[in-house]
Each structure stands twice: as C-alpha cells, then as structure tokens.
Amino acid sequence: MKQPLFISLAVAGALGLAIAWVDSRPSWDDTGISVIMIFAAAACCGFLSRQRPWLIGIATGIWIPLHAIVTDHNFGSILAIIPALVGAYAGYLTYRLLSGN
C-alpha cells in the first residue's frame, strides 16, 4: 500500500532541512558528507514513496541552496539539488526493479 504523498514530502523535507541545518553550522566544512547525506535521504524517501521522485528530490535538496541564496547570495549552491534528484530516482528505480513493477 502506498503511503500518501504528503507524508513522503514531509519526511523528505524534514530530512533535507536537518541536513541543511548541519551544513550551515560555522564549524561544518565537509561538503562531501553533506552530498552523501542528501543523496541517501532522497534515495530512502524515493524508495519508500514510490511516486513522483522528482518532487521528493526537490523537497529533500532545496534547503541548502535556499539557505545559501538567502544568506550569502550564492546561486551556485543550486547544484545541491542534483544529488537529491539522482538519489530520489535511484530509490524509486530500485523499488521498481525489486518489485517487478
């Protein structure tokens, strides 16, 4: 049974927001770990949601660019959405392959 999309979006958004909070700390300077966390969170949510992976990816990955654009006017951080989208589609396709749908 599929869970409602709003629950998946809420979980994806909360995970992305938590990762963005950690990434915004002054003592945190490890972009690679942030990228892996964004990818993993989006992949898990894409696997569990099984619907609209593009929306799950955006809900997970929008928070880091949003913070960087508002505080530092850094529009290059929009690239953080890419690992979130790739992760969400990887999770979605993994479910499709394992379930045979």
Phi, psi and omega in degrees: 000130179284140174277155180300146184299324183295330177291316178299318179294321179295317179293315179298317178295319179294318178295316178297321178294320177296319178294320178295324178296315178297318181294334182274354180294141182298330182274353181268121180218053181226087184295324182300318179291322177298319179296316179296320179294318178297314179300312183295317180296316179293323179295317178297315180292323177294323178293316183283329183286311180065020177205144178046065181296333179295324179287322176297316179298317179292318180297328179280317190265357185283339190289320179294311177297323180299316178295316182293324179290318182290316186273319187244359185055039181261095182280347177291341181287354177298342177294346178293345178286334183299308179297332178291317178293318178297318179295317180296318178290327177295317178295317180297313181291327176297316176299315181298320180291319182288328182272344180080015179272000000 
